[in-house]
Amino acid sequence: MASATVTSRGQITIPAKVREALGLAPGDRVEFVETSKREFSIVPATRSVRELKGLFRGRRTKRVSLEEMDQAIAKGPSRSR
């Protein structure tokens, strides 16, 4: 199992074995995704926008008006995450 130590500035160095497994290179970004209470997964955030094309195809159920978008923005983020 790979491990790392948190510095006084809240930083860690991702072990080489983990970087290689995730395909990370210097300058790449990672996201910390909460999987359960007090547990997170480290996910590479290296995808280009082009790779996301078609990801949500077929998931849209209806068109949303600008007014509905404004109302949703004013309402704020949902707490379902």
C-alpha positions as a printed Julia matrix, in Angstrom:
81×3 Matrix{Float64}:
   0.0    0.0     0.0
   1.34   3.45   -0.91
   1.23   6.2     1.7
   2.1    9.88    2.01
   2.59  12.37    4.83
   0.74  15.69    5.04
   3.1   18.64    5.49
   2.44  21.58    7.81
   1.16  23.44    4.74
  -1.42  20.73    3.99
   0.49  19.31    1.02
   1.3   15.73    0.08
   3.5   14.11   -2.53
   1.65  11.44   -4.48
   3.84   8.33   -4.46
   5.46   7.4    -7.8
   3.61   4.06   -7.93
   0.25   5.87   -7.64
   1.21   8.55  -10.19
   2.2    5.86  -12.67
  -1.01   3.88  -12.1
  -3.11   7.03  -12.66
  -1.04   8.12  -15.65
  -0.19  11.46  -14.04
   2.54  13.76  -15.31
   3.91  17.01  -13.87
   1.28  19.74  -14.15
  -1.68  17.34  -14.28
  -4.6   17.97  -11.96
  -6.4   15.49   -9.72
  -9.82  15.59   -8.11
 -10.7   14.22   -4.7
 -14.07  12.48   -4.96
 -15.89  11.62   -1.73
 -16.89   7.96   -1.87
 -18.26   7.71    1.67
 -17.92   9.51    4.97
 -14.2   10.21    5.59
 -13.14   8.36    2.41
 -12.06   9.85   -0.9
 -10.82   8.58   -4.25
  -8.12  10.41   -6.2
  -9.18  10.77   -9.83
  -7.07  12.26  -12.62
  -8.66  15.44  -13.99
  -6.71  15.3   -17.22
  -9.5   14.78  -19.72
  -9.83  17.27  -22.52
 -13.19  18.81  -23.27
 -13.26  16.91  -26.55
 -13.27  13.6   -24.68
 -16.51  14.62  -22.96
 -18.41  14.99  -26.25
 -21.54  12.84  -26.21
 -21.17  11.91  -22.55
 -24.68  13.15  -21.72
 -26.34  12.26  -25.02
 -29.89  11.08  -24.44
 -30.05  12.23  -20.82
 -31.82  15.51  -21.53
 -35.54  15.08  -21.02
 -36.79  18.54  -22.01
 -35.51  21.9   -23.11
 -35.05  24.5   -20.4
 -35.87  28.17  -20.92
 -33.55  31.01  -19.92
 -36.03  31.97  -17.2
 -35.9   28.43  -15.75
 -32.08  28.56  -15.82
 -32.11  31.91  -14.0
 -34.49  30.5   -11.37
 -32.27  27.45  -10.84
 -29.18  29.65  -10.47
 -30.97  31.95   -8.0
 -32.1   28.91   -6.0
 -28.49  27.81   -5.52
 -26.86  24.38   -5.56
 -28.81  21.29   -4.56
 -27.71  19.35   -1.5
 -28.13  15.96   -3.2
 -24.39  15.41   -3.74
